Amino acid sequence: MIVLAVLILAAVFGARYASSYYYQKGAKAYLQNNFPAAKSDFNISLIFDSKNSRTHFLLGKIALGLPAPKQNVYYPQADYKEAAGHYEKAISLGLEKKNRNLYSIALDDLGNTYWNLNELDKAREKYSEKLSKFPESSFWARYFIALD
């Protein structure tokens, strides 16, 4: 049923409109911490515009889940592999040029993600990139590089 509605929306208004509509709907759900709905809407948006770096960035955030700063693991319900895939895709689609703030966050999250996946060379690479491009906001990058 949803697929049919999506196809009708795209046929009537065009892929660009459909992508934007589902991105905005997903963003609203994301801001309400309704991650299942946001993920569904973002994935539909990608059907119509698979090259939207912001959509991949937000899917990376959803894959990490809500942080739990007072626990031993900051993202206790994270799917780190999925997060890494979406963040890497967002960066490959030009996130750095489109939104430097999101790019900076993506580098931090990728460093953390690779660290938790025990892919320490990749973590070091992302933290080093963060440190070189955003030295003023690289506390965690410095910390993790120093631990290594």
C-alpha positions in Angstrom: 0.0 0.0 0.0 2.8 2.4 0.9 4.7 1.5 -2.2 1.7 2.3 -4.3 1.2 5.7 -2.6 4.9 6.5 -3.2 4.7 5.7 -6.8 1.5 7.7 -7.3 3.1 10.7 -5.5 6.2 10.5 -7.7 4.1 10.1 -10.9 1.9 13.1 -10.1 4.5 15.5 -8.6 7.8 14.2 -9.7 10.7 12.5 -8.0 12.2 15.7 -6.6 9.0 16.6 -4.8 8.6 13.1 -3.5 12.2 13.0 -2.2 11.7 16.4 -0.5 8.4 15.4 1.0 9.7 12.2 2.6 12.9 13.9 3.7 10.9 16.6 5.5 8.6 14.0 7.0 11.5 12.0 8.2 13.3 15.0 9.6 10.1 15.8 11.6 10.0 12.3 13.0 13.7 12.4 13.7 13.4 15.6 15.8 10.6 13.8 17.8 13.0 10.8 18.4 10.6 8.6 16.4 13.5 6.8 14.7 11.6 3.9 13.1 9.3 6.4 11.3 12.2 8.6 10.4 14.2 5.7 9.0 11.3 4.6 6.9 10.7 8.0 5.5 14.4 8.7 4.8 14.7 5.3 3.0 11.7 6.3 0.8 13.3 9.6 0.2 16.5 7.9 -1.0 14.4 6.0 -3.6 13.9 9.3 -5.4 17.2 10.9 -4.6 19.9 8.5 -3.6 22.5 11.2 -3.6 21.2 13.3 -0.7 24.2 13.5 1.7 22.0 14.9 4.5 19.6 11.9 4.3 22.6 9.5 4.7 23.9 11.6 7.5 20.7 11.4 9.4 20.4 7.6 8.7 23.8 7.3 10.3 22.6 9.2 13.4 19.6 6.9 13.6 21.8 3.8 13.3 23.7 5.0 16.3 20.5 5.5 18.3 20.1 7.7 21.3 23.2 8.4 23.4 23.3 7.3 27.0 26.1 9.4 28.4 25.9 8.0 32.0 26.5 4.4 30.8 29.7 2.6 29.9 28.7 2.5 26.3 27.7 5.9 24.9 25.5 4.4 22.1 24.2 1.2 23.7 21.8 0.2 20.9 24.0 1.2 18.0 24.3 -0.6 14.7 27.9 0.6 14.1 28.3 -1.1 10.7 25.1 0.6 9.4 26.1 3.9 10.8 29.6 3.7 9.2 28.0 2.9 5.8 25.7 5.9 5.9 28.3 8.3 7.2 30.8 7.2 4.6 28.2 7.6 1.9 27.3 11.1 3.1 30.9 12.1 3.0 31.4 10.6 -0.5 28.4 12.6 -1.7 30.0 15.9 -0.7 28.8 16.5 2.8 31.9 18.6 3.5 31.0 21.2 0.9 27.2 21.1 1.5 27.3 21.4 5.3 30.6 21.7 7.2 28.9 21.4 10.6 27.3 18.0 9.7 30.6 17.0 8.2 32.4 17.7 11.4 29.9 15.7 13.4 30.1 12.8 10.9 33.9 12.7 11.4 33.5 12.5 15.1 30.8 9.8 14.9 32.8 7.8 12.3 35.9 7.9 14.6 33.7 6.6 17.4 32.0 4.1 15.2 35.2 2.6 13.9 36.7 2.6 17.5 33.7 0.6 18.7 34.1 -1.8 15.7 37.7 -2.2 16.7 38.8 -0.9 13.4 41.4 1.3 15.0 43.3 2.4 11.8 40.0 3.7 10.3 39.2 5.4 13.6 42.6 7.1 13.7 42.2 8.2 10.1 38.8 9.9 10.8 40.0 11.5 14.1 43.1 12.8 12.3 41.0 14.2 9.5 38.7 15.9 12.2 41.8 17.3 13.9 43.3 18.7 10.7 40.1 20.3 9.4 38.4 21.3 12.7 41.2 21.8 15.2 39.1 24.1 17.4 36.4 21.5 18.0 38.6 18.3 18.1 38.7 17.5 21.8 37.6 13.9 21.4 39.8 13.4 18.3 42.8 14.5 20.3 41.7 12.2 23.2 41.3 9.1 21.2 44.5 9.7 19.2 46.4 10.1 22.4 45.0 6.8 23.7 46.1 5.0 20.6 
